[in-house]
């Protein structure tokens, strides 16, 4: 099963918005062979960082130990205890998958900010500006703040969207070039689809 949000071999062209000639007309569904509800395709303009991938790997390792413990508990004859262990392992696996998906996703319909427990989608028509600002940012999402850069989206007729990505987040800590590339990609998508 390919996981495109984890692959490191993606081309830069894949992250850029499609040219206008390559985008099918609104409402055209290629799978159905005609017009209908167009499926949304969301892309992350950057790869998950080593901190995020490392924590996810540790969570999946923990889940494997819990599943092994569930098997031992089931063989010992305590099925309710094994059920609880399996439920805990499933929760840890769901949290790990969700942790990998956290971040900014862009698509033709708008900008999507995925958090661990919530998702916020802003249509491109509501986006007035995408800016990189120098400000105190959270270090790896912890309460400690350091001086860094943040990508902020300003919305028309509404409160500004919270900070999308920071230079000291789990995806960009120690990777300033990746942060610059991600900022350029988000700004490029905004410039192409805000029209």
C-alpha positions, 0 to 999 in steps of 0.5 A: 500500500503506497503512502504518498505522504511519507515518500521522500522520492516525490518530485517538486513538480508534484507539490506545485499546483497543476497548470490551468490546462491540466485541471479538468473543468469544475464538476468533471469526475474522471472516475465516473467519466462525466460530471458530478461531485469532484473529489478533493485531492489534498497534498502536503507541500512538504515531507514530515520531519524526522521528529514527527516520524520518530515519535510515530515510529515509537508509538507504533513500536509501543502498539506492537508491544501492547498487541504482543501482550494482548496475545499473551493475555489471551493465551493465558485465558483472560479474554476481557484483559486481552480485549482491553489491550487490543483496544489500547493498541488500536488507540495508539495506532490511530494516534500515530497515524493521525500524528503523521497527518498533522500539518498543512495540506493544500488543494484546489478547494483551499487550505487545510490545517490538520491538528491532532484532534481537529481539522480546519479548512479555509477556501482560497476565496477567504485567504487574503494573504499568506505571510512569513512572520518573525515571532515567538514560536513553540519548540516542538509544540511544547509550552517553551517558546523560542524566536523563530519564523511562522507561516500565518494566513490572513482571512477576509472578513474573519479572524486570522487563522492560527499559525500553520507551520513554524521553523521550530515545529516537529517538521522543520526543527533543524531543517531551515531549507525545508521550511523555506521550500514549504513556505514557498509552496504554500505561498505559490498555491495561495497565489495561484488559487486565490484569483 
